[in-house]
């Protein structure tokens, strides 16, 4: 899948909200009509019947997905598995790291990781350390308090943040910085990686 600069996505959505057809927007932005449809599927058009029908289809698939996990019960073992899967995607690994370091700017994903980590591995909350990468446009105190509340970790366990000047391409709505959750415990680190490796070997049939 090709990745596009966010300015093209924002322009396409703005034009769609202004009532332009998919075909006209595609020509204006210089991408395919299918790409415009993907970017703007949630924006109503002048053809309200088509939009409602389209939204009904999307909702039916969304409901199917939610129904599949409706009765799922999280156990210690499943928490370890999900936590390990998240970590191998977004965490630092040996030999570049010898402690747990999960980094992401998606607030819900960071919340999910730390919740799964707590349920699965029973860490000592006082051993958590948080490092934020912020922009010069952030209010450091407010952002610290935001993440502290989200993660249930006091701000005195936060490292001094890294602060950079944002570029035009990096500006995002409601961006609360990039959060790195760190936990220094070599034993848990290896257990976490062991869960991930064991799961892959099991499923891949090694």
Secondary structure, 3 states (H helix, E strand, C coil): CCCCCHHHHHHHHHHHHCCCCHHHHHHHHCCCHHHHHHHHCCCCCCCHHHHHHHHHHHHHHHHHHHHHCCCCCCCHHHHHHHHHHHHHHHECCCCCCCCEEEEECCHHHHHHHHHHHHHHHCCCHHHEEEEEEEECCCCHHHHHHHHHHHHCCCHHHECCCEEECCCHHHCCCCCCCEEEEEECCHHHHHHHHHHHHHHHHHHHCC
